[in-house]
Every structure is written in structure tokens, then in C-alpha cells.
Amino acid sequence: MIETLKETLIVLGRIITILPLLLFITIYMGKRAIGELPIFDFLIILTLGSVVGADIADPEVQHLQTGIAIIAIGILQKIVSKLKIANRFIGRLLTFEPTIVIQNGKLLRKNIKSINYSVDNVLQMLREKDVFTIDDIETAIIESSGSLSVYKRAQKQTATAGDLGILHSSPGISVPVIMEGTIYQNVLHQFNLNDQWLDHQLQRKGIHDTNDIFYASINKNHELHISLKEENQGNIPYLFH
């Protein structure tokens, strides 16, 4: 009983002493958006958590050494941050490259696959940006932090019909009708369409095999937007970071 009480007091004492130190080191490392941590800073946070967790959970761990480890980790992070600013090569080694996932209204399959994202991931991030039609986008970029940046086509950034007092019918949200060559029959039925209509539309666009299609969507105006599996990536700009 006495031994248990002693260990409990040790744990409480470590919590009281370690958290202020951890707070100080976090402030020392500088401002960071938790949801947008660079990969190195993310690893630093994980390491700090592991060190502090081990110190609190195991009374046999030397408390002083834990404090020294926390300070050393904080100093290491600060040094690396300064090196990243001073040397672009080091900065590029320690962060992910930004990746263009949409160019000129087309999903880029190779780029999306290269960062282990799915079409659903990209579509969700677009919806969070209030973008519901891929054709509205000139360029979309997955940043090194994992966030999405969107640049809309020029005609989509000008005054809207509502601004000009003009009423028109909205095409609505575009719905996936083909994903990785698979046709979603329920979507066709939802729009009162059939395979014959879809085949005709694809042939008009010079597409004879649905397996060539990475992603296709349709809106209530029956406008079909298609991104092929092998889109021409010759016009994609190189991004520096």
C-alpha cells in the first residue's frame, strides 16, 4: 500500500514538473499548425510524446535524463528548422514535395497514386473547399502538409450571374459515374440514362473503352466530364518548395 502510494506520488510529481518543461520547449520550437505539421516536426512531436509517456508511466526511468532528452529534442528541432531555411536542399530532403493532382480540369492519376491518395480523398478535399465540379479547376495541389490548394479557371473567378442579376439554372453537383473503368449503373438510373447514352457520349469524345477512364462525372444537365488514366502531363508546371 505504501509502495503504491509512493509510486503514485512520483508519477504526479513527474507530471507537474514535466508538463511545464514540455510547454516551454513547444513554445521555443515556434508556431506550428497542428493539422499542417511538416514531416520532421511531426516526428519530433511523436518522439517528445514517447519520451514523456515513458517517463510518466515508468517510475524507474531517470527523471533528470528525461528532462535533458526533451531539451535536446527541442534544440535539435530548432537547429534543423534554421538549416531548412538556410539551405533549400536540406529543406527539400526533409519535406514532401507539393504534388499537382488536377490540371486544366483533369485528374492526374499518376500523381494521385504517387502520394497514396484516392479519388475519394481528392473529391472530399475539394468539397471542403466548396468546389463540386472538377472542370472548374485550373490547378489543384496537394501541399507538403497534406492540405489542398485550388486555383480555379479564370472564367470561374469573374463576376457570377448572381452578381449581374441574371437568373440561370445551376448544373448542380457533379456525381461520379465511372471510377477506374467501372460504370456506376445506379448513377445512370438516377439521371434516367442508360448504357447506350453513355457509349454514345464516350464515342463522341473518341473514347472506345471505359477501362481507359480514370474518373468520369455527370451533372443534372447531363454534361459528362472525363479524366483518362493516361492524361497528357506535358503542360504541368514544376513546383518548387
MIPA-667399 format. One record per residue: residue number from 1; chain; x negated, y negated, z of N, C-alpha, C in turn; residue in one letter. Coordinates in nm, 2 decimals. Layout:
% residues N
SITE   nr  kette    n_px    n_py    n_pz   ca_px   ca_py   ca_pz    c_px    c_py    c_pz  rest
SITE  NUM      A       X       Y       Z       X       Y       Z       X       Y       Z     a
...
***
This chain:
% residues 241
SITE   nr  kette    n_px    n_py    n_pz   ca_px   ca_py   ca_pz    c_px    c_py    c_pz  rest
SITE    1      A   -0.08    0.12    0.00    0.00    0.00    0.00   -0.09   -0.13    0.00     m
SITE    2      A   -0.19   -0.13    0.09   -0.28   -0.24    0.10   -0.36   -0.26   -0.03     i
SITE    3      A   -0.40   -0.14   -0.08   -0.48   -0.14   -0.21   -0.39   -0.20   -0.32     e
SITE    4      A   -0.27   -0.16   -0.33   -0.18   -0.21   -0.44   -0.16   -0.36   -0.42     t
SITE    5      A   -0.14   -0.40   -0.30   -0.12   -0.55   -0.28   -0.24   -0.62   -0.32     l
SITE    6      A   -0.36   -0.57   -0.29   -0.48   -0.63   -0.32   -0.50   -0.65   -0.47     k
SITE    7      A   -0.47   -0.54   -0.55   -0.48   -0.54   -0.69   -0.38   -0.64   -0.75     e
SITE    8      A   -0.26   -0.65   -0.69   -0.16   -0.74   -0.74   -0.20   -0.89   -0.72     t
SITE    9      A   -0.26   -0.92   -0.61   -0.32   -1.05   -0.58   -0.43   -1.08   -0.68     l
SITE   10      A   -0.51   -0.98   -0.71   -0.62   -1.00   -0.80   -0.57   -1.04   -0.94     i
SITE   11      A   -0.46   -0.97   -0.98   -0.40   -0.99   -1.11   -0.34   -1.13   -1.12     v
SITE   12      A   -0.27   -1.17   -1.01   -0.21   -1.30   -1.00   -0.31   -1.41   -1.01     l
SITE   13      A   -0.42   -1.39   -0.93   -0.53   -1.48   -0.93   -0.60   -1.50   -1.07     g
SITE   14      A   -0.61   -1.39   -1.14   -0.67   -1.40   -1.27   -0.58   -1.47   -1.37     r
SITE   15      A   -0.45   -1.45   -1.36   -0.35   -1.52   -1.44   -0.36   -1.67   -1.42     i
SITE   16      A   -0.37   -1.71   -1.29   -0.37   -1.85   -1.25   -0.50   -1.92   -1.30     i
SITE   17      A   -0.61   -1.84   -1.30   -0.74   -1.90   -1.34   -0.76   -1.89   -1.49     t
SITE   18      A   -0.71   -1.79   -1.56   -0.75   -1.76   -1.70   -0.66   -1.85   -1.79     i
SITE   19      A   -0.53   -1.87   -1.76   -0.44   -1.94   -1.85   -0.49   -2.09   -1.87     l
SITE   20      A   -0.53   -2.16   -1.76   -0.58   -2.30   -1.79   -0.70   -2.30   -1.88     p
SITE   21      A   -0.79   -2.20   -1.86   -0.91   -2.19   -1.95   -0.87   -2.16   -2.09     l
SITE   22      A   -0.77   -2.07   -2.11   -0.72   -2.04   -2.24   -0.66   -2.16   -2.30     l
SITE   23      A   -0.58   -2.24   -2.23   -0.52   -2.36   -2.28   -0.63   -2.46   -2.32     l
SITE   24      A   -0.73   -2.48   -2.24   -0.84   -2.57   -2.27   -0.91   -2.53   -2.40     f
SITE   25      A   -0.94   -2.40   -2.42   -1.01   -2.36   -2.54   -0.92   -2.37   -2.66     i
SITE   26      A   -0.79   -2.35   -2.65   -0.70   -2.36   -2.76   -0.69   -2.51   -2.80     t
SITE   27      A   -0.68   -2.60   -2.71   -0.69   -2.74   -2.74   -0.82   -2.78   -2.80     i
SITE   28      A   -0.93   -2.73   -2.75   -1.06   -2.75   -2.81   -1.07   -2.71   -2.95     y
SITE   29      A   -1.01   -2.60   -2.99   -1.02   -2.55   -3.12   -0.95   -2.63   -3.22     m
SITE   30      A   -0.85   -2.72   -3.18   -0.78   -2.81   -3.26   -0.64   -2.76   -3.30     g
SITE   31      A   -0.57   -2.86   -3.37   -0.43   -2.83   -3.40   -0.42   -2.72   -3.51     k
SITE   32      A   -0.33   -2.63   -3.49   -0.30   -2.53   -3.58   -0.15   -2.50   -3.58     r
SITE   33      A   -0.09   -2.49   -3.70    0.05   -2.45   -3.72    0.05   -2.30   -3.70     a
SITE   34      A    0.12   -2.25   -3.60    0.11   -2.10   -3.57    0.16   -2.02   -3.68     i
SITE   35      A    0.26   -2.07   -3.76    0.30   -1.99   -3.87    0.21   -1.99   -4.00     g
SITE   36      A    0.11   -2.08   -3.99    0.03   -2.10   -4.11   -0.12   -2.09   -4.07     e
SITE   37      A   -0.16   -2.00   -3.98   -0.30   -1.98   -3.94   -0.38   -1.93   -4.06     l
SITE   38      A   -0.50   -1.98   -4.08   -0.59   -1.92   -4.17   -0.63   -1.78   -4.12     p
SITE   39      A   -0.68   -1.69   -4.20   -0.71   -1.56   -4.16   -0.81   -1.55   -4.04     i
SITE   40      A   -0.91   -1.63   -4.05   -1.02   -1.63   -3.95   -0.96   -1.68   -3.81     f
SITE   41      A   -0.88   -1.78   -3.82   -0.82   -1.83   -3.69   -0.72   -1.73   -3.64     d
SITE   42      A   -0.65   -1.66   -3.72   -0.56   -1.55   -3.68   -0.64   -1.44   -3.60     f
SITE   43      A   -0.75   -1.41   -3.66   -0.84   -1.31   -3.59   -0.89   -1.36   -3.46     l
SITE   44      A   -0.92   -1.49   -3.45   -0.96   -1.55   -3.33   -0.85   -1.54   -3.22     i
SITE   45      A   -0.73   -1.57   -3.26   -0.62   -1.56   -3.17   -0.60   -1.42   -3.12     i
SITE   46      A   -0.61   -1.32   -3.21   -0.59   -1.18   -3.17   -0.70   -1.14   -3.07     l
SITE   47      A   -0.82   -1.18   -3.10   -0.94   -1.15   -3.01   -0.92   -1.21   -2.87     t
SITE   48      A   -0.88   -1.34   -2.87   -0.85   -1.40   -2.74   -0.74   -1.33   -2.66     l
SITE   49      A   -0.64   -1.29   -2.73   -0.53   -1.22   -2.67   -0.58   -1.08   -2.61     g
SITE   50      A   -0.66   -1.01   -2.68   -0.71   -0.88   -2.64   -0.80   -0.90   -2.51     s
SITE   51      A   -0.89   -1.00   -2.52   -0.98   -1.03   -2.41   -0.90   -1.06   -2.28     v
SITE   52      A   -0.81   -1.16   -2.29   -0.73   -1.20   -2.18   -0.64   -1.09   -2.13     v
SITE   53      A   -0.58   -1.01   -2.22   -0.49   -0.90   -2.18   -0.57   -0.79   -2.10     g
SITE   54      A   -0.69   -0.76   -2.15   -0.77   -0.66   -2.08   -0.81   -0.71   -1.94     a
SITE   55      A   -0.84   -0.84   -1.93   -0.88   -0.90   -1.80   -0.77   -0.89   -1.70     d
SITE   56      A   -0.65   -0.93   -1.74   -0.54   -0.93   -1.65   -0.49   -0.79   -1.62     i
SITE   57      A   -0.49   -0.70   -1.71   -0.44   -0.56   -1.69   -0.53   -0.47   -1.61     a
SITE   58      A   -0.66   -0.50   -1.62   -0.76   -0.41   -1.56   -0.84   -0.49   -1.45     d
SITE   59      A   -0.82   -0.47   -1.33   -0.89   -0.55   -1.22   -1.04   -0.51   -1.22     p
SITE   60      A   -1.08   -0.40   -1.28   -1.22   -0.36   -1.28   -1.30   -0.44   -1.38     e
SITE   61      A   -1.23   -0.51   -1.48   -1.31   -0.59   -1.57   -1.36   -0.71   -1.50     v
SITE   62      A   -1.49   -0.75   -1.53   -1.55   -0.86   -1.47   -1.49   -0.99   -1.51     q
SITE   63      A   -1.43   -1.06   -1.42   -1.35   -1.18   -1.45   -1.44   -1.29   -1.51     h
SITE   64      A   -1.56   -1.31   -1.45   -1.65   -1.41   -1.50   -1.69   -1.39   -1.64     l
SITE   65      A   -1.72   -1.26   -1.68   -1.75   -1.23   -1.81   -1.64   -1.25   -1.91     q
SITE   66      A   -1.52   -1.24   -1.86   -1.40   -1.27   -1.95   -1.40   -1.42   -1.98     t
SITE   67      A   -1.42   -1.50   -1.88   -1.43   -1.64   -1.90   -1.54   -1.68   -2.00     g
SITE   68      A   -1.65   -1.62   -1.98   -1.76   -1.65   -2.07   -1.73   -1.61   -2.22     i
SITE   69      A   -1.66   -1.49   -2.23   -1.62   -1.45   -2.36   -1.52   -1.54   -2.43     a
SITE   70      A   -1.43   -1.59   -2.35   -1.33   -1.69   -2.40   -1.40   -1.82   -2.45     i
SITE   71      A   -1.49   -1.87   -2.37   -1.56   -1.99   -2.41   -1.64   -1.96   -2.54     i
SITE   72      A   -1.71   -1.85   -2.54   -1.79   -1.81   -2.66   -1.71   -1.80   -2.79     a
SITE   73      A   -1.59   -1.74   -2.77   -1.50   -1.73   -2.89   -1.45   -1.86   -2.94     i
SITE   74      A   -1.42   -1.95   -2.84   -1.38   -2.09   -2.88   -1.49   -2.16   -2.95     g
SITE   75      A   -1.61   -2.15   -2.90   -1.72   -2.22   -2.97   -1.75   -2.16   -3.11     i
SITE   76      A   -1.74   -2.03   -3.12   -1.76   -1.97   -3.25   -1.66   -2.02   -3.35     l
SITE   77      A   -1.53   -2.03   -3.31   -1.43   -2.08   -3.40   -1.46   -2.22   -3.44     q
SITE   78      A   -1.50   -2.30   -3.35   -1.53   -2.44   -3.38   -1.65   -2.45   -3.48     k
SITE   79      A   -1.75   -2.37   -3.46   -1.87   -2.37   -3.55   -1.83   -2.33   -3.69     i
SITE   80      A   -1.75   -2.22   -3.70   -1.70   -2.17   -3.83   -1.61   -2.27   -3.90     v
SITE   81      A   -1.53   -2.34   -3.82   -1.44   -2.44   -3.88   -1.53   -2.56   -3.94     s
SITE   82      A   -1.63   -2.60   -3.87   -1.72   -2.70   -3.93   -1.80   -2.65   -4.05     k
SITE   83      A   -1.84   -2.53   -4.05   -1.91   -2.47   -4.16   -1.82   -2.46   -4.29     l
SITE   84      A   -1.69   -2.43   -4.26   -1.59   -2.42   -4.37   -1.57   -2.56   -4.44     k
SITE   85      A   -1.58   -2.66   -4.36   -1.56   -2.80   -4.41   -1.69   -2.84   -4.48     i
SITE   86      A   -1.80   -2.81   -4.43   -1.93   -2.85   -4.49   -1.97   -2.77   -4.61     a
SITE   87      A   -1.93   -2.65   -4.62   -1.97   -2.56   -4.73   -1.85   -2.49   -4.79     n
SITE   88      A   -1.81   -2.53   -4.91   -1.69   -2.47   -4.98   -1.71   -2.32   -5.00     r
SITE   89      A   -1.83   -2.27   -5.02   -1.84   -2.13   -5.05   -1.80   -2.05   -4.92     f
SITE   90      A   -1.85   -2.10   -4.81   -1.81   -2.03   -4.68   -1.66   -2.04   -4.66     i
SITE   91      A   -1.60   -2.16   -4.69   -1.46   -2.17   -4.68   -1.38   -2.08   -4.76     g
SITE   92      A   -1.43   -2.05   -4.88   -1.36   -1.96   -4.97   -1.37   -1.82   -4.93     r
SITE   93      A   -1.48   -1.79   -4.87   -1.50   -1.65   -4.82   -1.41   -1.62   -4.70     l
SITE   94      A   -1.38   -1.72   -4.62   -1.30   -1.69   -4.50   -1.15   -1.72   -4.51     l
SITE   95      A   -1.11   -1.75   -4.63   -0.96   -1.78   -4.65   -0.92   -1.70   -4.78     t
SITE   96      A   -0.79   -1.68   -4.78   -0.73   -1.62   -4.90   -0.72   -1.73   -5.01     f
SITE   97      A   -0.73   -1.69   -5.14   -0.71   -1.78   -5.24   -0.56   -1.81   -5.27     e
SITE   98      A   -0.52   -1.93   -5.30   -0.38   -1.95   -5.34   -0.36   -1.88   -5.47     p
SITE   99      A   -0.24   -1.83   -5.48   -0.20   -1.74   -5.60   -0.07   -1.80   -5.66     t
SITE  100      A   -0.08   -1.82   -5.79    0.04   -1.87   -5.87    0.12   -1.74   -5.90     i
SITE  101      A    0.25   -1.75   -5.85    0.34   -1.64   -5.87    0.45   -1.67   -5.97     v
SITE  102      A    0.47   -1.79   -6.00    0.57   -1.83   -6.11    0.50   -1.94   -6.19     i
SITE  103      A    0.51   -1.93   -6.32    0.45   -2.03   -6.41    0.55   -2.05   -6.53     q
SITE  104      A    0.59   -2.17   -6.55    0.69   -2.20   -6.66    0.81   -2.11   -6.65     n
SITE  105      A    0.87   -2.10   -6.53    0.99   -2.02   -6.51    0.98   -1.87   -6.53     g
SITE  106      A    0.86   -1.82   -6.52    0.83   -1.68   -6.54    0.76   -1.62   -6.42     k
SITE  107      A    0.82   -1.51   -6.36    0.75   -1.44   -6.25    0.62   -1.37   -6.31     l
SITE  108      A    0.51   -1.38   -6.24    0.39   -1.32   -6.28    0.36   -1.19   -6.20     l
SITE  109      A    0.39   -1.08   -6.26    0.39   -0.95   -6.19    0.25   -0.92   -6.14     r
SITE  110      A    0.15   -0.94   -6.22    0.01   -0.90   -6.17   -0.03   -0.98   -6.05     k
SITE  111      A    0.00   -1.11   -6.05   -0.03   -1.19   -5.94    0.05   -1.16   -5.81     n
SITE  112      A    0.17   -1.13   -5.83    0.26   -1.09   -5.72    0.21   -0.96   -5.66     i
SITE  113      A    0.18   -0.86   -5.74    0.13   -0.73   -5.69   -0.01   -0.75   -5.63     k
SITE  114      A   -0.09   -0.84   -5.68   -0.23   -0.85   -5.62   -0.23   -0.90   -5.48     s
SITE  115      A   -0.12   -0.97   -5.43   -0.12   -1.01   -5.29   -0.02   -0.93   -5.21     i
SITE  116      A    0.02   -0.82   -5.27    0.11   -0.72   -5.20    0.24   -0.78   -5.16     n
SITE  117      A    0.29   -0.87   -5.25    0.43   -0.93   -5.23    0.52   -0.85   -5.32     y
SITE  118      A    0.65   -0.86   -5.29    0.75   -0.80   -5.38    0.83   -0.92   -5.44     s
SITE  119      A    0.91   -0.89   -5.54    1.00   -0.99   -5.60    1.09   -1.04   -5.49     v
SITE  120      A    1.14   -0.95   -5.40    1.24   -0.99   -5.30    1.17   -1.09   -5.20     d
SITE  121      A    1.04   -1.07   -5.17    0.97   -1.17   -5.09    0.97   -1.31   -5.15     n
SITE  122      A    0.94   -1.31   -5.28    0.93   -1.44   -5.35    1.06   -1.51   -5.36     v
SITE  123      A    1.17   -1.43   -5.39    1.30   -1.49   -5.40    1.35   -1.54   -5.27     l
SITE  124      A    1.32   -1.47   -5.16    1.36   -1.52   -5.03    1.29   -1.65   -5.00     q
SITE  125      A    1.16   -1.66   -5.03    1.09   -1.79   -5.00    1.14   -1.90   -5.09     m
SITE  126      A    1.18   -1.87   -5.21    1.24   -1.97   -5.30    1.37   -2.02   -5.24     l
SITE  127      A    1.46   -1.93   -5.19    1.59   -1.97   -5.13    1.56   -2.06   -5.01     r
SITE  128      A    1.46   -2.03   -4.94    1.43   -2.12   -4.82    1.39   -2.26   -4.86     e
SITE  129      A    1.34   -2.27   -4.99    1.31   -2.40   -5.05    1.43   -2.46   -5.12     k
SITE  130      A    1.55   -2.40   -5.11    1.67   -2.44   -5.18    1.65   -2.43   -5.33     d
SITE  131      A    1.58   -2.33   -5.38    1.57   -2.30   -5.52    1.63   -2.17   -5.54     v
SITE  132      A    1.73   -2.17   -5.63    1.81   -2.04   -5.66    1.80   -1.99   -5.80     f
SITE  133      A    1.73   -2.07   -5.88    1.71   -2.03   -6.02    1.56   -2.04   -6.06     t
SITE  134      A    1.50   -1.93   -6.10    1.36   -1.93   -6.13    1.33   -2.02   -6.25     i
SITE  135      A    1.42   -2.03   -6.34    1.40   -2.11   -6.46    1.38   -2.26   -6.43     d
SITE  136      A    1.42   -2.30   -6.31    1.40   -2.44   -6.27    1.25   -2.48   -6.23     d
SITE  137      A    1.17   -2.37   -6.22    1.04   -2.39   -6.16    0.93   -2.40   -6.27     i
SITE  138      A    0.84   -2.50   -6.26    0.73   -2.50   -6.35    0.61   -2.42   -6.29     e
SITE  139      A    0.59   -2.44   -6.16    0.48   -2.36   -6.09    0.52   -2.34   -5.95     t
SITE  140      A    0.50   -2.21   -5.90    0.52   -2.18   -5.76    0.39   -2.11   -5.71     a
SITE  141      A    0.34   -2.14   -5.60    0.21   -2.10   -5.55    0.23   -2.04   -5.41     i
SITE  142      A    0.18   -1.92   -5.39    0.16   -1.87   -5.25    0.03   -1.92   -5.20     i
SITE  143      A    0.04   -2.00   -5.10   -0.08   -2.06   -5.04   -0.16   -1.96   -4.96     e
SITE  144      A   -0.28   -2.00   -4.92   -0.37   -1.92   -4.84   -0.31   -1.88   -4.70     s
SITE  145      A   -0.22   -1.97   -4.66   -0.15   -1.95   -4.53   -0.03   -1.85   -4.54     s
SITE  146      A    0.01   -1.82   -4.67    0.12   -1.74   -4.69    0.25   -1.81   -4.72     g
SITE  147      A    0.25   -1.95   -4.71    0.36   -2.03   -4.74    0.38   -2.05   -4.89     s
SITE  148      A    0.49   -2.09   -4.93    0.52   -2.11   -5.08    0.53   -2.26   -5.11     l
SITE  149      A    0.46   -2.30   -5.21    0.47   -2.44   -5.27    0.54   -2.43   -5.40     s
SITE  150      A    0.63   -2.52   -5.43    0.71   -2.52   -5.55    0.70   -2.65   -5.62     v
SITE  151      A    0.67   -2.65   -5.75    0.68   -2.77   -5.84    0.78   -2.74   -5.94     y
SITE  152      A    0.89   -2.82   -5.94    1.00   -2.80   -6.04    0.97   -2.86   -6.17     k
SITE  153      A    1.03   -2.81   -6.27    1.02   -2.87   -6.41    1.06   -3.01   -6.41     r
SITE  154      A    1.00   -3.09   -6.50    1.03   -3.24   -6.50    1.17   -3.27   -6.51     a
SITE  155      A    1.25   -3.20   -6.60    1.39   -3.23   -6.62    1.47   -3.20   -6.49     q
SITE  156      A    1.42   -3.11   -6.40    1.49   -3.08   -6.28    1.46   -3.18   -6.17     k
SITE  157      A    1.37   -3.27   -6.19    1.33   -3.37   -6.09    1.39   -3.51   -6.12     q
SITE  158      A    1.45   -3.53   -6.23    1.51   -3.65   -6.27    1.65   -3.67   -6.20     t
SITE  159      A    1.71   -3.78   -6.23    1.84   -3.81   -6.17    1.94   -3.70   -6.20     a
SITE  160      A    2.02   -3.65   -6.10    2.12   -3.55   -6.13    2.24   -3.60   -6.19     t
SITE  161      A    2.33   -3.51   -6.23    2.46   -3.56   -6.29    2.54   -3.62   -6.18     a
SITE  162      A    2.53   -3.58   -6.06    2.60   -3.64   -5.95    2.55   -3.78   -5.92     g
SITE  163      A    2.42   -3.81   -5.94    2.37   -3.94   -5.93    2.43   -4.04   -6.03     d
SITE  164      A    2.45   -3.98   -6.15    2.50   -4.06   -6.26    2.66   -4.07   -6.27     l
SITE  165      A    2.72   -4.00   -6.17    2.87   -4.00   -6.17    2.93   -3.91   -6.27     g
SITE  166      A    2.85   -3.81   -6.32    2.90   -3.72   -6.42    2.94   -3.58   -6.35     i
SITE  167      A    3.06   -3.53   -6.38    3.10   -3.41   -6.33    3.07   -3.30   -6.43     l
SITE  168      A    3.02   -3.19   -6.38    2.99   -3.07   -6.47    3.00   -2.95   -6.39     h
SITE  169      A    3.01   -2.84   -6.46    3.02   -2.71   -6.39    2.88   -2.65   -6.36     s
SITE  170      A    2.86   -2.62   -6.24    2.73   -2.56   -6.20    2.72   -2.42   -6.24     s
SITE  171      A    2.60   -2.38   -6.29    2.58   -2.24   -6.33    2.58   -2.15   -6.21     p
SITE  172      A    2.57   -2.20   -6.09    2.57   -2.12   -5.97    2.43   -2.05   -5.95     g
SITE  173      A    2.44   -1.96   -5.85    2.32   -1.89   -5.82    2.29   -1.78   -5.92     i
SITE  174      A    2.16   -1.76   -5.95    2.12   -1.65   -6.04    2.11   -1.53   -5.96     s
SITE  175      A    2.16   -1.42   -6.02    2.16   -1.29   -5.95    2.08   -1.19   -6.02     v
SITE  176      A    1.99   -1.11   -5.95    1.91   -1.01   -6.02    2.00   -0.91   -6.09     p
SITE  177      A    1.97   -0.88   -6.22    2.04   -0.78   -6.30    1.95   -0.67   -6.34     v
SITE  178      A    1.82   -0.70   -6.35    1.72   -0.60   -6.39    1.60   -0.62   -6.30     i
SITE  179      A    1.56   -0.51   -6.23    1.44   -0.52   -6.15    1.35   -0.40   -6.18     m
SITE  180      A    1.22   -0.43   -6.23    1.13   -0.33   -6.26    1.19   -0.23   -6.36     e
SITE  181      A    1.26   -0.28   -6.46    1.32   -0.19   -6.56    1.45   -0.12   -6.52     g
SITE  182      A    1.50   -0.14   -6.40    1.62   -0.08   -6.36    1.74   -0.17   -6.37     t
SITE  183      A    1.84   -0.13   -6.44    1.96   -0.22   -6.46    2.05   -0.20   -6.34     i
SITE  184      A    2.10   -0.31   -6.28    2.20   -0.31   -6.17    2.34   -0.32   -6.23     y
SITE  185      A    2.40   -0.20   -6.25    2.53   -0.19   -6.31    2.64   -0.27   -6.23     q
SITE  186      A    2.62   -0.27   -6.10    2.72   -0.34   -6.02    2.72   -0.49   -6.05     n
SITE  187      A    2.60   -0.55   -6.08    2.60   -0.69   -6.11    2.67   -0.72   -6.25     v
SITE  188      A    2.64   -0.63   -6.35    2.71   -0.64   -6.47    2.86   -0.64   -6.45     l
SITE  189      A    2.91   -0.54   -6.37    3.06   -0.53   -6.35    3.11   -0.66   -6.28     h
SITE  190      A    3.03   -0.71   -6.19    3.06   -0.83   -6.11    3.09   -0.95   -6.21     q
SITE  191      A    3.02   -0.95   -6.32    3.03   -1.06   -6.42    3.12   -1.02   -6.54     f
SITE  192      A    3.19   -0.90   -6.52    3.27   -0.85   -6.63    3.20   -0.83   -6.76     n
SITE  193      A    3.08   -0.77   -6.74    2.99   -0.75   -6.86    2.96   -0.60   -6.86     l
SITE  194      A    2.90   -0.55   -6.97    2.86   -0.41   -6.99    2.72   -0.40   -7.05     n
SITE  195      A    2.68   -0.27   -7.07    2.55   -0.24   -7.12    2.54   -0.29   -7.27     d
SITE  196      A    2.65   -0.29   -7.34    2.64   -0.34   -7.48    2.61   -0.48   -7.49     q
SITE  197      A    2.67   -0.56   -7.40    2.64   -0.71   -7.40    2.50   -0.73   -7.36     w
SITE  198      A    2.45   -0.66   -7.26    2.31   -0.67   -7.21    2.21   -0.63   -7.32     l
SITE  199      A    2.24   -0.52   -7.39    2.15   -0.48   -7.50    2.14   -0.58   -7.61     d
SITE  200      A    2.26   -0.64   -7.64    2.26   -0.74   -7.75    2.18   -0.87   -7.71     h
SITE  201      A    2.19   -0.91   -7.58    2.12   -1.02   -7.53    1.97   -1.00   -7.54     q
SITE  202      A    1.93   -0.88   -7.50    1.79   -0.84   -7.50    1.73   -0.84   -7.64     l
SITE  203      A    1.81   -0.78   -7.73    1.76   -0.77   -7.87    1.75   -0.91   -7.93     q
SITE  204      A    1.83   -1.00   -7.89    1.82   -1.14   -7.94    1.69   -1.21   -7.89     r
SITE  205      A    1.64   -1.16   -7.78    1.52   -1.21   -7.72    1.40   -1.13   -7.76     k
SITE  206      A    1.42   -1.03   -7.85    1.31   -0.95   -7.90    1.27   -0.84   -7.81     g
SITE  207      A    1.35   -0.80   -7.71    1.32   -0.70   -7.61    1.40   -0.58   -7.64     i
SITE  208      A    1.33   -0.46   -7.66    1.40   -0.34   -7.71    1.39   -0.23   -7.60     h
SITE  209      A    1.32   -0.26   -7.49    1.31   -0.16   -7.38    1.32   -0.23   -7.25     d
SITE  210      A    1.41   -0.19   -7.17    1.43   -0.25   -7.04    1.31   -0.22   -6.94     t
SITE  211      A    1.23   -0.12   -6.97    1.11   -0.09   -6.89    1.01   -0.20   -6.91     n
SITE  212      A    1.02   -0.28   -7.01    0.92   -0.39   -7.03    0.96   -0.51   -6.94     d
SITE  213      A    1.07   -0.50   -6.87    1.12   -0.62   -6.79    1.08   -0.60   -6.65     i
SITE  214      A    1.02   -0.70   -6.59    0.98   -0.71   -6.45    1.10   -0.75   -6.37     f
SITE  215      A    1.16   -0.86   -6.42    1.28   -0.92   -6.34    1.37   -0.99   -6.44     y
SITE  216      A    1.50   -0.98   -6.43    1.59   -1.05   -6.51    1.71   -1.09   -6.42     a
SITE  217      A    1.76   -1.21   -6.44    1.87   -1.26   -6.36    1.98   -1.32   -6.45     s
SITE  218      A    2.10   -1.33   -6.39    2.21   -1.38   -6.47    2.29   -1.47   -6.38     i
SITE  219      A    2.35   -1.58   -6.44    2.43   -1.67   -6.36    2.58   -1.66   -6.41     n
SITE  220      A    2.67   -1.74   -6.35    2.81   -1.73   -6.39    2.84   -1.78   -6.53     k
SITE  221      A    2.74   -1.85   -6.59    2.76   -1.89   -6.73    2.71   -1.79   -6.83     n
SITE  222      A    2.67   -1.67   -6.77    2.62   -1.56   -6.85    2.48   -1.59   -6.92     h
SITE  223      A    2.41   -1.68   -6.85    2.27   -1.71   -6.90    2.18   -1.61   -6.84     e
SITE  224      A    2.10   -1.55   -6.93    2.00   -1.45   -6.89    1.86   -1.50   -6.88     l
SITE  225      A    1.80   -1.49   -6.77    1.66   -1.53   -6.75    1.57   -1.41   -6.73     h
SITE  226      A    1.46   -1.40   -6.81    1.38   -1.27   -6.81    1.24   -1.30   -6.79     i
SITE  227      A    1.18   -1.22   -6.70    1.03   -1.22   -6.68    0.98   -1.08   -6.72     s
SITE  228      A    0.89   -1.08   -6.81    0.84   -0.95   -6.86    0.73   -0.90   -6.76     l
SITE  229      A    0.70   -0.77   -6.76    0.59   -0.71   -6.68    0.46   -0.76   -6.73     k
SITE  230      A    0.45   -0.79   -6.86    0.32   -0.83   -6.91    0.33   -0.97   -6.97     e
SITE  231      A    0.36   -1.07   -6.88    0.37   -1.21   -6.93    0.23   -1.26   -6.97     e
SITE  232      A    0.23   -1.35   -7.07    0.11   -1.41   -7.11    0.06   -1.51   -7.00     n
SITE  233      A   -0.06   -1.48   -6.95   -0.11   -1.57   -6.84   -0.22   -1.66   -6.88     q
SITE  234      A   -0.22   -1.69   -7.01   -0.33   -1.77   -7.07   -0.32   -1.92   -7.03     g
SITE  235      A   -0.19   -1.96   -6.99   -0.17   -2.10   -6.96   -0.18   -2.13   -6.81     n
SITE  236      A   -0.21   -2.03   -6.73   -0.21   -2.05   -6.59   -0.34   -2.13   -6.54     i
SITE  237      A   -0.32   -2.24   -6.47   -0.43   -2.32   -6.43   -0.51   -2.24   -6.31     p
SITE  238      A   -0.64   -2.27   -6.30   -0.72   -2.21   -6.19   -0.70   -2.30   -6.07     y
SITE  239      A   -0.68   -2.24   -5.96   -0.66   -2.32   -5.84   -0.79   -2.32   -5.75     l
SITE  240      A   -0.83   -2.44   -5.71   -0.95   -2.45   -5.62   -0.89   -2.46   -5.48     f
SITE  241      A   -0.97   -2.40   -5.38   -0.92   -2.42   -5.24   -1.05   -2.43   -5.15     h
***
